[in-house]
Amino acid sequence: MRVWIDQDLCTGDGLCLDHCPDVFVQLEDGIAYVAEPDLVLNDPGGGGSLARVHPRNEQAVIHAALDCPGECIFIEVVQVRAA
């Protein structure tokens, strides 16, 4: 699973951080961004703003997306092909 945030839609409520602080961060601008370990992906709208989600955080990320008042969290499911 991968996740990104449309910063133009973000309301800055920070609910995503409550659900999953391992994946979501809020910067000085008051807007939420996604993060991977030790790296904030703060390239709004760019290819560098898509974070991989560790399987242990997938359910929390889904809940964050569902509860987001700005509806700005987007999830992409990565499908693995069987060999």
N, C-alpha and C positions, 0 to 999 in steps of 0.2 A: 504494500500500500504506500502511496505517496500523497502528500497533502500540500496545498498552497492557500494563501489568503489573498483576496482582492482587497488591497488597502483602500481603494476608493469607496468600498462599501462598509469598511470596518467602523463601528461606532465607538470603539475604545472602551467598552464595558469590562473587558478582561475576563469574561466568563470562561473563555477557552483556557486561560491560565489556571483557573480553578479546576477544570477537568483534567488537564494534562500539562503540567509545567515542564515536563521533559521535552515537549514538542513545540509549545507556544511560548513566546516572550513578548513583552511590551516594551518598546523603546521610549526614549525621551519625548518623541513626538506624540505619545499617547496611543499609537496604533499598534496592533498586534502583528507579529511576524512569526514564521515558522523557524525552527532550528533543528539542527542535527547536533550530536555531541560536540561541544566546544565551538560551534559555528552558527551564527545567526544569519539566515538567508534573507537579506534585506534589499533585494533587487526587485522592487515592486513591478509586477507585470513581466518580468524577464524570466528566462529559462533557469536562472540561478535561484529562483524563489520556490522551487519544488523540493520538499524534504521527504526523505525516506522515513517511514514509520516502523519502528521495531514492533514485532508481533505482540509484545506484552502491552504496548500502548494503543493498539488498533481500536479496541472497544472505547477507550476514553476519547480518542480523536473523533470517532463516530458520534458519541454523545455531545462533544463540543460543537460539532457541525450542526447537529439537530437543535441544540439550545441557543445557538448564536443569533442574537437579535438583528444583526445586520445581514444575516444569511451570506456571509462572505467567505466561509471556509469550504473549500472544494477538495474532494477526495478522488483520487484515481486508483483504481484497483489494478495491480500488476498481476497478470495471469501468467503462470508458469506452465510451459508445455511439457507434457510427459515425453520422456525419451524413448 
